[in-house]
């Protein structure tokens, strides 16, 4: 049986591996949008709407993916000179004091927005195409992944794991 931290790590990794493939349909939809509008003269708005919710989910996952890969922008020019233990402490403090409160705020403050959109299965306001609620749900996906990764970083940050 997996330890709880390993299970959380595995769930985050699985979600990110699954959501990374959204880039392929997104690129296809972006490519098809102009030919659909200019040549076919139909379905470009549907392609745009579908692309919007795919993009929202992709971006929600990419923030956590960049954090896990340690490839996001970071102000570490000075911190590179710190010893490994201090950098690990900074990772834990940053997650505890910055990421966890932010993610909780987004989850709590966005509750009415996300829940009402989900309950009504909100459609796009200008086209009435289904799926607009997915864009709002992506807000919770983003905050949930950031929160889970931050808690994992707090629990696991050891000197050898620091960037």
VENUR-V739154 format. One record per backbone hydrogen bond with DSSP energy under -0.5 kcal/mol. CO is the residue of the C=O (numbers start at 1). NH is the residue of the N-H. E is the energy in kcal/mol with one decimal. If there is no record, write none. Layout:
co: [CO;CO]
nh: [NH;NH]
e: [E;E]
This chain:
co: [3;4;5;6;7;8;9;10;11;12;13;14;15;16;18;19;20;21;21;22;23;24;25;26;27;28;29;30;31;32;33;34;35;35;36;36;43;44;45;46;47;48;49;50;51;52;53;54;55;56;57;58;59;60;61;62;63;64;65;66;66;66;67;74;76;78;79;83;84;85;86;87;88;89;90;91;92;93;94;94;95;98;99;100;101;102;103;104;105;106;108;110;111;112;113;114;115;116;117;117;118;122;122;122;124;129;131;131;132;132;133;134;135;136;136;137;137;138;139;140;141;142;143;144;145;146;147;148;149;150;151;152;153;158;158;159]
nh: [7;8;9;10;11;12;13;14;15;16;17;18;19;20;21;22;23;24;25;26;27;28;29;30;31;32;33;34;35;36;37;38;39;40;41;42;47;48;49;50;51;52;53;54;55;56;57;58;59;60;61;62;63;64;65;66;67;68;69;70;71;72;70;76;80;81;82;87;88;89;90;91;92;93;94;95;96;97;98;99;100;102;103;104;105;106;107;108;109;110;111;114;115;116;117;118;119;120;121;122;121;131;132;133;128;124;134;135;135;136;137;138;139;139;140;140;141;142;143;144;145;146;147;148;149;150;151;152;153;154;155;156;157;161;162;162]
e: [-2.3;-2.3;-2.6;-2.5;-2.6;-2.5;-2.5;-2.6;-2.5;-2.6;-2.6;-2.2;-2.6;-1.7;-0.9;-1.7;-1.4;-0.9;-0.7;-1.8;-2.5;-2.1;-2.8;-2.5;-2.4;-2.6;-1.5;-0.6;-0.7;-2.7;-1.9;-3.4;-2.3;-2.1;-1.3;-1.8;-2.0;-2.2;-2.5;-2.6;-2.3;-2.0;-1.7;-2.0;-2.5;-2.1;-1.9;-2.4;-2.8;-2.0;-1.8;-2.2;-1.5;-0.6;-2.3;-2.4;-1.7;-2.7;-2.0;-0.6;-2.3;-0.9;-0.7;-1.6;-1.9;-1.7;-1.5;-2.0;-2.1;-2.0;-2.3;-2.0;-2.2;-2.8;-2.7;-2.2;-2.7;-3.1;-1.8;-1.5;-2.8;-1.7;-2.9;-2.5;-2.5;-2.5;-2.5;-2.7;-3.2;-1.9;-1.2;-3.0;-2.9;-2.0;-1.4;-2.6;-2.9;-1.7;-0.5;-2.3;-0.8;-0.5;-0.7;-1.7;-2.4;-3.0;-1.5;-0.7;-0.9;-1.2;-2.4;-1.9;-0.6;-0.9;-0.7;-0.6;-2.0;-2.8;-2.4;-3.0;-2.5;-2.4;-2.6;-2.6;-2.5;-2.6;-2.6;-2.0;-2.7;-2.5;-2.3;-2.4;-2.0;-1.8;-0.7;-0.9]
